[in-house]
Amino acid sequence: MSKPKDTHTFDLFGDAVETQDAQPSIAPAPVSAHPALSDTTELLTLCERWVARGWLRDLDRALVRFLATEAPDAPALLLLAAALASHQLGRGHVCLDLNATLNAPDFALSLPPEGDDLTDPPPLPSDVLATLTLSEWQAALHHPLLTSEGPGNTPLVVVTAHSASETRLYLRRYWQYEQTLHQQIVSRLEDENTPHTQAMNDNATTATDNRCRRPIYWAIGDDSHPGLLPQALNVLFKPSDNLDWQKTACALAARSRFGIITGGPGTGKTTTVVRLLALLQTLQLAHSPSQPLRIRLAAPTGKAAARLNESIAGQVSSLPLAQLEKLLTNCVMSEDETRRSATKTRSLHPVNEQFEERFNTVSSSAIAIPTEVTTLHRLLGARPDTRHFRHSAANPLALDVLVIDEASMVDIEMMAAVLSALPANAQCVLLGDKDQLASVEAGSVLGDLCRRAEAAHYTPETAQWLESATGQPLPSEYLDAEGQPLDQAITMLRVSHRFNKHSGIGQLAQAINQPRHAQSDREKQQAVNAVLRHGYPDLHHLTLSEDTALDKLVIHGSADKFLNGGEGRTNHKNEPIAPPTGYRHYLKVLNAQRPRGESFEDNPAAYNAWAAEVLSAYSHFQLLCVLRKGPWGVEGLNLHIAKTLRSEKLLFGSDYTLEKGWYEGRPVLVTQNDYGLKLMNGDIGITLAVPDPRTPGKSLLRVAFPTSDPEKTIRWVLPSRLHAVETVFAMTVHKSQGSEFLHTALLLPPTINPILTRELVYTGITRARDWLTLVEAKRGVLNEAVTREVMRVSGIG
Ligand SMILES: Nc1ncnc2c1ncn2[C@@H]1O[C@H](COP(=O)(O)OP(=O)(O)OP(=O)(O)O)[C@@H](O)[C@H]1O
C-alpha cells in the first residue's frame, strides 16, 4: 500500500472551499464500479478485510451487519456510508460528510500514515469509491427502515444542509445530541431581551427545589435599580483607555442565559468569570437579598477542576467585595426610600416596615462566590454501568448559574447531557480556548460555536447596549448588522496577561495560531521560524542531532540552553521564576525530604507534607509527545526515560519492573474515572515507599495523589487497587489538556502524522507556564505540522 497521495489534504475535513476546489484523490480513469458498492455480501467481506487491517473498527462492521439483517433490501451504498459514519465517531467527527469523503476517500478510514507493507492489502476507499458520484450516493441514502431526515425511529439520519452538495449522515444518537444542543442554546438565547416573569415567580421557591431563582430581567430591563449594572462593572474593572475585553465579556455573559468566554492562555478567563459571578450575585441580591444565586463550577476532568480550584480561590480573595456590598446597600436603601415616600403620599397607612430587615440582610450577606470546582461527571451524578446520569431534564440540577471551564474538552454527548439537566432559567457560561484540540470523543462543541468569535459580529443593538453598560464604544470592525444571536453571547479575550511580547511562548502560540485564511502556509512557517530564531528567554528549540540531548533535557531540564541559564527572570507579577528543571528535580526532593524515623501511621502529616512537596516538584517539568506507540510514542519514551533515570541512580528496578511493574518514583496518570477511589481521569500520582507497619525495616509502595480537601491533602492508594493508570514520564498532548507545567518539553516525532496539526502543537506549547523546550526529532516536522488544521465535521456553529 502506498502512502496517501496528497499530504496537504491529510486533514480530511479541512477547509471546505479548499477541499471542494482541490483535485479529488479519486483515480482518474476508473475501470468499473467496485462490487462492494452494489452487493451487500461483497461489502461485508470488504469491511472484514478493513477490520483485519485495523482500518475500520469491529464496532463499525457490527453496525453494518445489524443494519443488513434489519433491512436486507438496504442498498450496499447506504450500508457503506453507515460503516464510515460509525467510524468517524471514533475519530472525533459527529457525522459523515459525503462530499468531503468523495473528495478525499482515504481519510475516511484509519489508514497507517506511513503506509502498510503487508502483502495483499485490501482495496483503499479511493479504489472503492472511484466511480461513485455524490448524487448516486445521496440517492441511495433513503430507506424507510434505516434513514429519515429528522425525528423518527430510524437508526440513521440524513441531513442535507445549505446546498445539495452538503449531505451528512448521522447515527441517530449523535444527531439527537446535536439537536438537543441546538435547542438548548437557542432557547437560552432567544428571550435575553425580554423580562422573564416565570423566573420572577420562581423566586418564591424554596432553597431545596431545583427551579431556578435567577430573574434574568435585571440586566436589561430592570427599572428598580437603574444603573446598578454599569456601577457594579465600574467597581469590578478599573478604567482603561483601551477597550477592556474582560469588562465586555462580563457584561455580555451577564446579559444572557448562555454565554461563552474564549481566549488563549493567560488572557484572563478565570479572572473575568470570578468578576462575572460577583456581578451576578450583586444583581441578584439587589432583588432578593435573602436568596443568593446557587452557583456551581465544573470542569471536564479532575485535573482541570483542581487547576481551576487553585486559581479561582486566589482570584476570589482579591475581589472588591466591600465596595460591591456598599453599592448594594445604597441600592436597597434608595429603593426602600422611594417606596416609603410613595406609600406616604398614597395613603396614611403606616409604611411597610420591612426596610430594616432587608437592609440587615444585605449588609450581613457576603457576596458568596464558590471556590469549589467539581467534575462534570460528579455534577451530573454519574452512575456505574450506564451512560445516563442522575440529573437530566426530568431531574434538573439545583442551581442558578453553571460555569464550565476547559469547555474545549467537553464532547457533544456530555455537553448535551449538561445543558439538558439545567433548569430552564439557569444561566450557563462556557470558558475555554477555542483554538485548542477538541475532546478525544466525538464533537468539538466549543470550537464549532466559536467559529465566528474572532470577528465578533456584534449587532448595532448589542454595541449600544454594551456601551451603556460598560461605557466603552466598540470599534466598527467588530460590528455586523447581520450578527447572529449566538454571536451576541460570545466574547473573545484578546490580550494575554501572562505572556507579553517578550515571551517566546506567547509569540510562538500566536504565530502558530494564525488561521489558514489569514496567511499563506509559507508566511506562517516564516513567522514561526522567526520566533524560534529570535532568542526569547523562555523558549529553547532543540533539534535532536545527538542521542544524549533528549536524555539531558528530561533529566536536568537543560537550563544551560536558555538565556543566562534560566536565571534572573521574573513573571508578569514581578515574582522570580525558578530556572527550568527536568525529572531529576522531583526525584531529588523525594529523597531529600523523606520523613525519617517515623512511621506512616504515627505521623501522617509528615508523610502528607512530603508527598505534597514531591507532587509539586513533579509539576515543574513534563515531557509531552504526539504518539502512543513506537520509540517516539508514550510507550517507548516512558521506558527509555525510566532507564535513563536509573542509569543516573535516580530510580531503581529491573528492566521488567521499569516496564511493567511498580517502583518508587513512578509517576502515574489515571486514565479512567474511579469513583470508589475518588480518582478522576487525568489525575497524576507519584509512587512513594513508606514504612511497612507489619514488617519493621521494610517499606511498601503507595501512590500519593493530591486532593482538593484541605483536611486531607493527599490520597494514598495501594498500587494493587489502581487498574487504569499508566506511567507518565511522557504524556500525549491530548491527555495534557487542562494541565499546565512550569517547564514543558514538546517532542515532535521525526515523521509527519495525521494527528500532528496546528491545534495539537498549539495545545502542547500552551501547557508551558514559564519555560518551553520545543524538540524536533528531525528538523522540518514543525513547519509541516503548523500548516495542517483539524476541522471536525458537525452541524453546529
Ligand atoms: N486585566 C488584567 N490585568 C492584569 N493582570 C491580569 C488581568 N487579567 C488577568 N490577569 C493576570 O493574568 C494571569 C492569567 O489570568 P487568568 O488565570 O485569569 O487567565 P486564564 O485565561 O484563565 O488562563 P489559563 O486558562 O491559561 O490558565 C493571572 O495571574 C491574572 O492575575
The ligand as an SDF file (V2000), in Angstrom:
LIG
                    3D

 31 33  0  0  0  0  0  0  0  0999 V2000
   -6.7710   42.6990   33.3860 N   0  0  0  0  0  0  0  0  0  0  0  0
   -5.6790   42.1690   33.9410 C   0  0  0  0  0  0  0  0  0  0  0  0
   -4.6410   42.9400   34.2970 N   0  0  0  0  0  0  0  0  0  0  0  0
   -3.5310   42.4050   34.8450 C   0  0  0  0  0  0  0  0  0  0  0  0
   -3.3540   41.0970   35.0950 N   0  0  0  0  0  0  0  0  0  0  0  0
   -4.3630   40.2760   34.7530 C   0  0  0  0  0  0  0  0  0  0  0  0
   -5.5670   40.7590   34.1640 C   0  0  0  0  0  0  0  0  0  0  0  0
   -6.3670   39.6940   33.9080 N   0  0  0  0  0  0  0  0  0  0  0  0
   -5.7030   38.6110   34.3240 C   0  0  0  0  0  0  0  0  0  0  0  0
   -4.5070   38.9490   34.8360 N   0  0  0  0  0  0  0  0  0  0  0  0
   -3.4890   38.0340   35.3930 C   0  0  0  0  0  0  0  0  0  0  0  0
   -3.0500   37.1960   34.3310 O   0  0  0  0  0  0  0  0  0  0  0  0
   -2.8700   35.8720   34.7920 C   0  0  0  0  0  0  0  0  0  0  0  0
   -3.7330   34.9240   33.9620 C   0  0  0  0  0  0  0  0  0  0  0  0
   -5.1000   35.1970   34.2440 O   0  0  0  0  0  0  0  0  0  0  0  0
   -6.1860   34.0320   34.2870 P   0  0  0  0  0  0  0  0  0  0  0  0
   -5.6740   32.8870   35.1060 O   0  0  0  0  0  0  0  0  0  0  0  0
   -7.4630   34.6550   34.6830 O   0  0  0  0  0  0  0  0  0  0  0  0
   -6.1900   33.6630   32.7580 O   0  0  0  0  0  0  0  0  0  0  0  0
   -6.8090   32.3840   32.0430 P   0  0  0  0  0  0  0  0  0  0  0  0
   -7.2100   32.8140   30.6900 O   0  0  0  0  0  0  0  0  0  0  0  0
   -7.8520   31.7720   32.9200 O   0  0  0  0  0  0  0  0  0  0  0  0
   -5.5270   31.4810   31.9720 O   0  0  0  0  0  0  0  0  0  0  0  0
   -5.3630   29.9240   31.6310 P   0  0  0  0  0  0  0  0  0  0  0  0
   -6.6790   29.3640   31.3210 O   0  0  0  0  0  0  0  0  0  0  0  0
   -4.4170   29.9250   30.5180 O   0  0  0  0  0  0  0  0  0  0  0  0
   -4.7640   29.4000   32.8870 O   0  0  0  0  0  0  0  0  0  0  0  0
   -3.2330   35.8650   36.2680 C   0  0  0  0  0  0  0  0  0  0  0  0
   -2.0670   35.9690   37.0220 O   0  0  0  0  0  0  0  0  0  0  0  0
   -4.0840   37.0970   36.4240 C   0  0  0  0  0  0  0  0  0  0  0  0
   -3.9800   37.6330   37.7190 O   0  0  0  0  0  0  0  0  0  0  0  0
  1  2  1  0
  2  3  1  0
  2  7  2  0
  3  4  2  0
  4  5  1  0
  5  6  2  0
  6  7  1  0
  6 10  1  0
  7  8  1  0
  8  9  2  0
  9 10  1  0
 10 11  1  0
 11 12  1  0
 11 30  1  0
 12 13  1  0
 13 14  1  0
 13 28  1  0
 14 15  1  0
 15 16  1  0
 16 17  2  0
 16 18  1  0
 16 19  1  0
 19 20  1  0
 20 21  2  0
 20 22  1  0
 20 23  1  0
 23 24  1  0
 24 25  2  0
 24 26  1  0
 24 27  1  0
 28 29  1  0
 28 30  1  0
 30 31  1  0
M  END
$$$$
